[in-house]
Amino acid sequence: MNALAIFLGIPGPMQIVLVIVVLLLFFGGKKIPELMKGLGSGIKEFKNAAKEDQPAVKKEDDTKE
């Protein structure tokens, strides 16, 4: 199982801790909440745009029939 996890690139607890430490070193503790807030708002905008696009696709399909 461990070889499969390494092959598939599934991060374990040590890799996650290492990534967190590297992020803290690069950005510092004060900058990370701002980055996460920006990431969250970007994901929210993407989801809203995807929801708005869905009815437009259905309307186009309805007019073709």
C-alpha positions as CSV (number, residue, x, y, z in Angstrom):
1,M,0.0,0.0,0.0
2,N,2.8,2.4,0.8
3,A,4.4,1.9,-2.6
4,L,1.0,2.5,-4.2
5,A,0.6,5.7,-2.3
6,I,4.1,6.9,-3.4
7,F,3.3,5.9,-7.0
8,L,0.0,7.8,-7.0
9,G,1.4,10.8,-5.3
10,I,-0.9,10.7,-2.4
11,P,0.5,13.0,0.3
12,G,1.0,11.6,3.7
13,P,1.1,13.5,7.0
14,M,4.8,14.3,6.8
15,Q,4.4,15.8,3.3
16,I,1.5,17.9,4.5
17,V,3.5,19.2,7.4
18,L,6.4,19.9,5.1
19,V,4.2,21.9,2.8
20,I,2.8,23.9,5.7
21,V,6.3,24.7,7.0
22,V,7.4,25.8,3.6
23,L,4.4,28.1,3.1
24,L,5.0,29.6,6.5
25,L,8.6,30.3,5.6
26,F,7.7,31.9,2.2
27,F,4.7,34.0,3.2
28,G,4.8,34.3,7.0
29,G,1.9,33.8,9.4
30,K,0.2,37.1,8.6
31,K,0.0,36.7,4.9
32,I,-1.5,33.1,4.8
33,P,-5.1,34.1,5.9
34,E,-5.2,36.7,3.2
35,L,-4.1,34.1,0.6
36,M,-6.7,31.7,1.8
37,K,-9.4,34.4,1.7
38,G,-8.5,35.2,-1.9
39,L,-8.5,31.5,-2.8
40,G,-11.9,31.0,-1.2
41,S,-13.4,34.0,-3.0
42,G,-12.0,32.8,-6.3
43,I,-13.5,29.4,-5.9
44,K,-16.8,31.0,-4.9
45,E,-16.8,33.1,-8.0
46,F,-16.0,30.1,-10.2
47,K,-18.9,28.1,-8.7
48,N,-21.3,31.0,-9.3
49,A,-20.2,31.4,-12.9
50,A,-20.6,27.7,-13.4
51,K,-24.2,27.8,-12.0
52,E,-25.1,30.8,-14.2
53,D,-23.8,28.9,-17.2
54,Q,-25.9,25.8,-16.7
55,P,-29.4,27.3,-17.5
56,A,-28.0,29.0,-20.6
57,V,-26.9,25.6,-21.9
58,K,-30.3,24.0,-21.2
59,K,-32.1,26.9,-23.0
60,E,-30.0,26.4,-26.1
61,D,-30.8,22.6,-26.0
62,D,-34.5,23.4,-25.7
63,T,-34.5,25.7,-28.7
64,K,-32.9,23.1,-30.9
65,E,-35.7,20.6,-30.4
